[in-house]
Amino acid sequence: MAQPLVTNKALEEIVTSLTGATKNVAKQTVNAIIDSIKSNVKAGNRVQLTGMGSFSGKVRAARTAFNPATKAKVNYPATNVVG
């Protein structure tokens, strides 16, 4: 069974109901937190939110895969991911 999905919109509604802030302020707050996490991870920092988890960047190595439909080899370059 799939777990419920909590979207940015749902987080905004939670912030609104818990703080009494307007929807616009809640949206700005959620976006500021997400943007801060993204920019810190992109800068190479580890972000740890006590009770929730941590975010850090990793490098996924370059690899060669193949398309099962065409049997063609596909080269994927190294990429930065959140891990």
C-alpha positions in Angstrom: 0.0 0.0 0.0 1.4 3.4 -1.0 2.1 5.9 1.8 0.3 9.2 1.7 2.1 12.0 -0.1 2.7 15.3 1.6 3.2 18.0 -1.0 4.4 21.6 -0.6 0.8 22.7 -0.7 0.0 20.3 2.2 2.9 21.7 4.2 1.7 25.2 3.6 -1.7 24.3 4.9 -0.1 22.7 8.0 1.9 25.8 8.7 -1.2 27.9 8.3 -3.2 25.9 10.7 -0.5 25.6 13.3 0.7 29.2 13.3 -2.3 31.1 12.2 -0.2 32.7 9.5 -1.8 33.7 6.2 -1.5 31.3 3.3 0.9 33.6 1.5 3.2 33.8 4.6 3.0 30.0 5.0 3.9 29.5 1.3 6.9 31.9 1.7 8.0 30.1 4.8 7.9 26.6 3.3 9.7 27.8 0.2 12.4 29.5 2.2 13.1 26.3 4.2 13.2 24.1 1.1 15.4 26.6 -0.8 17.7 26.8 2.2 18.1 23.0 2.3 18.7 22.9 -1.4 21.3 25.6 -1.5 23.2 24.2 1.5 23.3 20.7 0.0 24.4 22.1 -3.3 27.2 24.0 -1.5 28.4 20.7 -0.1 27.0 21.1 3.4 25.1 18.4 5.3 21.7 19.6 6.6 20.4 17.8 9.7 16.9 18.4 11.0 16.6 16.8 14.4 13.7 14.3 14.5 13.3 14.4 10.7 16.5 13.3 9.0 19.5 14.7 7.2 20.3 15.7 3.7 23.7 15.6 2.0 25.0 15.6 -1.5 26.7 12.6 -3.2 28.2 12.0 -6.5 26.6 9.1 -8.5 29.4 7.6 -10.6 29.2 7.5 -14.4 27.7 4.3 -15.7 26.7 2.5 -18.9 23.2 1.1 -19.1 21.2 -0.3 -22.0 17.8 0.2 -23.4 16.0 -3.1 -23.2 13.7 -2.2 -26.1 16.5 -1.4 -28.5 19.4 -3.2 -26.9 21.4 0.0 -27.4 24.0 1.0 -24.8 23.5 4.4 -23.1 26.2 6.2 -21.3 25.2 8.3 -18.2 27.7 10.8 -16.9 28.4 11.3 -13.2 25.7 13.3 -11.5 25.2 15.0 -8.1 22.3 13.7 -6.1 20.8 14.2 -2.6 21.5 11.1 -0.5 
